[in-house]
Amino acid sequence: MTEITKRALLGAGGLLTLAAGAAQAAEGPAGGPFVSKHSGVFNGQKVDYVATVGETVLIGADGQPTIRFVCTSYVKAGADPKTRPVLFAFNGGPSSSSSTLHMVALGPKRIVVEQDPKAPGAPAAMVDNTLTVLDVADIVFIDPAETGFSRIQPAGKRDYFYSIEGDSQSVSDFVVAWIKANGRETSPKYVLGESYGTQRAAFMAGQLAKVMPLDGVFLFGQAVNMIETSQRAKNAVSYATNLPALTAIAAYHGKAPYWKGKSIAQVVEESYAFGMGEYLQALLQGYDLPAAKRKALAEKLQAMTGISAAYYLANDLTITKIAFATELLKPDGQMMGIYDARYVGPLPQPGQRAADPFGKARGAIEPMVQQHLSQNLGVTWPMSDYRSIAPGSNAWTWGGTLGPGGPFLDFDYPARIDAAFKANPKFRLMIGSGVFDLTTTAGPARYMVTKSDWPRERIFQRLYWGGHMAYTHIPSHRAFCEDIRAWVTGGKPGPQKLEA
C-alpha cells in the first residue's frame, strides 16, 4: 500500500487527491489494481507494454473521498517517462464510458464491425489494433463519474459531477493526479474528447492551463460551439453551417444530381461556401426576401440536398438535421441514421419510436469491452457493475455559473481553449468530423475556428469518411490514427483523404 499523500490541486470544488493505491478509503469493489504485461506490433513496431486497470480517488477539503475513478492505461515498457507523450481519451454523453474510443479506435485490441452499411448487423470481431498509437504515446482511457467502474462516493455531490463545470474539473483533477502518481510531470500531455467530451476537453484546456498546461487537444465530433451545432430555432447561422452535411449525405445516397461528378470533398467545400454566403444572406432576410428569390433559392436547395422546394418554402428555407434524416429517403420508405447517415432502415409506423439504423453497428461493442477487461486485462470485478452510461445523466445541469437550462445560456465554450494557447506556445488543436454525421457536423467546426483568434498554424482540421464514430470505417480508422500519431509527435497531418 503506498503512502497517502494529499495535495491541493486546482482549487475549484476544493478537491484534493488521494494517490492511487489508497483504495481502502473509498467505496467500491475490492481488489485491484489489475496489472498485466503484453506485447504487440503497432505501426510496424514491436511494443512491450503494461496495462493497468486502476483507481484514483479524489477527496474533498474535509478529507472524505468524493469520487473513485477507475481507468485503463497502456504504458510502453522501458520508455523514458520524462519525454514520452501521454494521451488521455474519453467519449461523450453526457456521460458515457470511454469504451468506444478504447475498443474501436485507440486501444491495443479493436472491435471490427460490418463495413457495409446495407448489410445486416453481422457479429463483430475483436482483433489486434495494429494502428494504435502506442508506438509513440501512452494512452489513458478515462471513465467519468458513474460510468465504467468509476463511482461518486458518499461525500461527493452528484449535482457537481453531473455538471459541465464539475465534470470537467473532476477529470482535470484526475489527469493531474495520474501524472503526479506516475512521475510524468515532464511528459507531453494530450487530451482527446469525443462528442460531448469535446466540451469537457475545452473546459479542461482552460482549467489545466493554470497548473499543468496541455500540449494539445483533439476535438473529435466536436460540440463545443453548441448553438451552431444543434440548430437552435431561428439561429440562421446554424442552418448555414450544417448545410455541407446535408449535401454530402444527399450526394452519397444519389438524391442530388446537382453534385454528379463531384467528390464528397468538393461537395463539402462548395456547399460550405454557398451556405455561408448566398444561403446565409437569404436566411438573414427571412420573409422579407422577395418571393421570386425565395422560390429560386428553394429550387437550388432541392437540387443540392434532395429535399423538395415545396418543403423549403413551407419551412422558411430550412430543414433541421433531424427532419432531414427522415425526409430524404421517405419516398423509399426509409430513414437514415442520425449518427451515421450511410446507414438506413425502415421508417417507423405511426406511434412507433424510431430506432437509429446505425444501432446495428454498435450493438456488439459493449459486451466485447467487458470481455476484454475480464479475459485480457484480468479484471475480476463483476462485469454487471460496468456501466456504459451514467444513470440519470439526462438531468445534466450544465453546471456552475451556467445554471440549468442547457448550454445556450453561455455558449462561448470555445473561449475556454484560449488559455491553453496562451499557456503553452507548443499547444496544438486538432478538430475532426465525420462527413456523414448528422449530430456534430463539419460545418460548425470550421465556423468555430473562423470566429477565433487562435494561431492558424497550430490548428488542424480533418474530415473522415463515416459518421459520428468515423473510426468504425476501416480507412477512416487508419487516417484517424495517422493524424493522432503526427499530432502527438510534433508533426503535421498528411494530405486530407476521404476514402470510401
N, C-alpha and C positions, 0 to 999 in steps of 0.2 A: 504494500500500500504506500503510495507516495505521500509526502508531506503536503498537507493542505495549506495553500498559500492564497490569501485574499489580496486582490489587487484592485484598486479603484480603476475603472475603465473609462467609459465615455461620459459619464455624468448624467445623461438623460435617463430617467427611470431609476436612478440611484442604484444601478446594478454593479455588483462585484462578480468575480468569477471564482468558482471552485474548481481547482485543477482536476483534469481527467484522472481517475483513479480513486477519488474520494466518493465512491458510489454509495456508501452506507448512509450518507446524509440525505439522500434523495429517495423518493418513492419510485419504484419501477421494478421490472423483473430482475431477479438475482442472476449473477453470472456475468461474464464478460470482463474486460474486452475480449473480443474474438479475433485473434491474430493468426494469420496463415501466410505461408510463403508460396509464391507462384513464379512461373516463368512463361513468357510469350514472345512472339515475334510481331513487332509493331512498326509499321512503316519500313519494313525490311531489316529492322534491328532487333537482336535478341535482348530482352529486358527481363531481369530478375526483379521482382517487386514484392512488397509486403502489403497485404490487405488487412485493414483493421476496421471492424465494426465496434466502435467505442463511444463513450459518452463524455459529455462536458456539461457540468451543472453550473448554472448561474445562480447567484444568491443575492438577496437584497441587502440594504444597509443594516437591517436588523439581524443579519446572519442566517436567515432562513432561505432554503432553496426556493427559487421561483420557477425555474424551468430546467428540465433534463433533456438536453439534445442528445440524440443517438444518430450518428452519421457514419458514412462509409468512406474510408480514404484508401487510396492506392499510391504507395510511395516507392520509388525506384531504390533498390538496394545498392549501397556503395556510392551513390551520387553525392556531390558536395552540397550539403543543405544550405550553405551560405549563398549559393548562386543559382540553384535550380528553381525554376518558376513553380508556383503553386496556383492551380486553378480551382476556385470554389464555384460549384454549379448547383442550381436549383430550378425547379419548374414554377408553375404559376398557381392558378386557382382564382381567388384565394379560398382556401390554401391547400395545396396538394403536395404530395411527397415528390422526391426527385427521381422517381422510378423510371420515367421515360427517357430523360437525359442519361440516366445511369445505364439503362439496359437496352436502349435502342440507338443511342448516339455515341456516348463517350467512354463507357466502361470497357474493361478488357473482354467481357462477353457481350454479345449483341443478339437481340431478338430480331429475326428477319421475318417480315410479314409478306403476304401475297403482293406481288408487284403489279398485277393487272387490276386496275380499279373496277373492271367489269366482271371479274371473276368472283365466284362466291368465296366467302371467308375461309381460306384453307388454313390448316393448322400452322402455327408459327414454329420456327426452329431457332434454337439457341446455338450460336456459333462463336468461334474466336473472332474478336473485333480487331482485325489486323490494322485498322486505320486509326485506332485510338491514339491520342497524343501523348501517351505515357512514355514514348521515346524521348520527349523533350520537356515534359512537365508532370509533376504530381497532381493528382485530382482528388478533391474532397467533395462528396455529394452531401448536401445539407437537406435534412428533412425538418422543416419548420415546426412550430408548436402544434402538437396534436396530430401530426402526420407521421407515417412510418411508425417507429417506436418512440419518437420524441413526445414528451408529455409535460404539460403545465403542472407544477407542484402545488400543494395546498396553500402555500403562502403567495403564490402567483395570482395575478388577476387576469381572468380570461379576456375582459374588455380591453386590457392593454395589449395583449398578444394578438387579439383579433382586430387590430387597427393598423393602418399603414405605417404610422409612426412607431408604434410599439413593436410590430412585427419586424420591420427593417432594423430597428435599434437592437433587438434581441439577436438577430442574425449577425449584425455588425459586431456585437459583443462576443458572439461565438467565434467569429473569424479572428478577433484579437486574442481570445483565449487559446484557440487552437495553435495559432502562430507562436505564442509565447510558450505553451506547453511543449511544443516540438522544436523549439530553438530555431525558428525560421524567420526571425526578425529582418534579416537582410535579403531574404528571397524575394524576387519579383512576385507581385501578388496581383492576380486577375480574378474577376468575378464575371460569371456568365449567368444571366437570368433569362427565363423564357416566359412569354405572355405576361400575366400579372407580375411574374418575377422580374420583369424589366422595370416596373415601378419600384419594387423592392430594391433592385440594383441601383436605380437612380438615387433613391434616398440614401442608400448605403455609401454611394460615392461621396456624397456630401458629409455624412457622419464620419466616415473613416478618414477623410481629408484632414480632420482635426488632430488625429492621433496616430494613424498608420496609413498614409496615403497609398492608394492603389496605383498600379501601373497600367491598368486597363479594365474596361467594362465592355462586355458584349451584350447588346440588347437584341435578343432573337425573338421574332414575333412580337415586336415592341408595341406596348400600350401606354407609353409614357405620356404622350400628348392625347389624353383620352377624349377631349372634346372634339378633336378632328377624327379620331379613330372610330368612335362609336356612333357617330352621326346624331348628335343632339338635334332635336327638332328645330327647324328654321335656321340652323347653322349652315349657311351656304357653302363655306369652305369645306365642310366635312363631306359634302356630296362631290365636290370637285376633286378633292384629294383621293377619294375612293374609286373614282371612275376607272383608273387603269386596271383594277382588279376585275371589274365587270367586263371590260373589253377583252382582257386576256382570257377570261373564262368562256365568254361567248365565242371567241375565236377557236379555243380548244375544242368546244363542242360543235363546231361547224355551223353556228347560228348567226354569224355575222360575215356575210360575203364581202363586206367593206374591206376586210383585212386579208383577203385572199392574196397569197404570195408573200405575205409579211411574216417574219419570225415573231415569236412571242416577245422577245426583247424589243423589237421595233414597235409592236403594238403598245407595249407599256410606255415606251418613250414618247410616242406620238400622241397617245391619249392623255398622258400627263400634261403635255404642252397645251393641248386643246382644252383639257379640263381646267387648268389654272389660268387660261386665257379667255377665249371666247365664251366657254361654258360658264365660268365663274362670273364673268361680267353680266351675262344674261340672268343668272340666278340672283345677283345683287339687285337687278332692276325689278325682279318679281313680276307682279301682274301689271306693272307699268310698261313692260316690254310690249311693243306693238304686236298685234295679233299675227301679222304676216311673218314676223321674225320668230315668234313663238312656234308657229307651225313648221317653219323651215328647220329650226333647231330640233324640234321633236322628231322630224323625219331623219335628220342626221344621227341623232341619238339611237333611233331604231336601227339604222344601218350599222352603227358601231357596237351596239350592245345586244341586239336581237330582241329587245323589248319594244312593243308596238308604240308608234307615235301617239295613238289614242291614249295609252296608259300614261305616257309622259304629259300629255295635255291635261289629263284629268288629275295629275298629281304635281302640278307646279314644276314640271320639267325634271322631276326627281324620282328615284326609286331607292328604297333602302336596301342594304345588303341582304337583310333577312328576307324581304319580299322577293328580291332577285333570285334567291335560292329556290323558290317555288314557282316563280313566274316564267323563267326562261324555258324550262322543259315541260311546262304544264300541258301544251298541246300533245305531248308524247305520254302524258300520264305519269310523269316522273318529277322528282325533286333532286336537288344537288346537296352534297354535304356542306355544312357551314364551315367545318374545319378543313376540308379539302374538297373543293367543288369538282374535282375529277370523278369523285365517287357519286353514283346516282342510285336512287331507289324509288319505289312506288310512292306516289302522292298519298298521304293519309286520307282515309274516308272521313266524312263529316263526323265530328265528335271524337275522332281518334287523335292521339298525341303523335306528332311527327317524330320519327326516330332518325337521327343523323346517319346517313348512309356510310359515313366514314367509321362508324362504330364497329363494323366488321373487321377493320384493320387493327382496332385497339383491344378487342375483347380478350385476346390471349396473353396480353403483356403482363398484367398483374400477377397471375399465378406463376408465371415463369420468373418474375422478380423474386418471389418468395422461395421458389425452388433454388435459385442462385444463392440466396442468403443462407439457406439451410444446408444445401448439398456441397456448394463450392467454398463458402466462407465459414462454415461451421457454426452458424448461429443456432443456439438451442432454445431460444425463446419461442413460445407458441406463435406460429405464423398467423393464427387467427387474431392476434393482437396488432398485427401490422395494418396500418390504415393508409389507403391511397389518398383519401380526402379527409380533412379535419371536420369532425362533426359540428354542425351549427355554424359553419363559416359563411353561410349565406346572410348571417347577421353582422357582417363586417361593417365597422363604423367609419372606416377611413381616418379615424383617429386624431388624437391630439388637437391641434388648432383647427383642423379641417372640420371637425364635428360630424354629426350624422347627415345623411342626405346624399352621399355619393361623392365621387371625385370632382364633380363640376363646381363645387364650392370654391375650390382653389386649384385650377387646372394647370398652373405653371410648374408642373413637375420637372420639366427639363432643366429649370434653373438650379435644381439640386445637383446637377452634374458640373455646374460652373466651378465649384470649389475644387473638384478633382483635377480639372485642367490647370488651375492656378497653383495647387499644392505640389504638383509633380510635373515638371517640364517634359517628362517622357510619357505621361499618361496618353493613352490612345483609345479611341472609342470605335467599336465595331458595331454595325447595325445590319441585321439580316432579316429577310422576309421571304415567305413562301408565296410565289406568284399567284397561286390558286386558293389562297387563304381568304375567306370572307369574314374573318373576325378581326385580325390585326393585319391590315393590308400594307402594301409597299408605299403607296402614295403619302399617307400621313407621316411615315418615317422620313421620307425625303423632305416633306414640308417642314418637319421639326428642325431639321438641320438648317434649312434656309432661314429660319427665324432665329437662329442662334448666332452668337459671335465666336463660336468655338473655332480654333485653328483648323482650317480645312485639311492641312497636310497631316493632321493627326486623327482624321475620321475616315473610316472605310465603310461604304455601303454596298451590300451584297444582295443579290436576288437568287433564289433557289427554285428549281422545278419541284412543285409539290405544294402542300398546304401548310397548315399551322405547325405540323410536325414534319417539315420537309425532309428531314433526315430518314424518314421511313423509305424514301425513294433512294435506291442504291447509288446512282450517280450524284445525287444531291448530298448524300451522306459523305461521299468522298470529297466533294467540294467543300462541305462544311468543315470537315476535319482538316483539310489542307489550309483553309483560311485561318482556323484557330492556330494551327502549327506555325504559320507565318507570323501571326499576331503576337503570340507569346514569346517568339524568338527574336522579335525586333525587325522582322522583315515586312514586306508588303505583299498582300494577296496578289495572285496572278490575275491574268485577264478574266473578266466575267464570263462564265459559261452557264447556259441554261440548257441542260441535256434532258431530252425526253427519255 
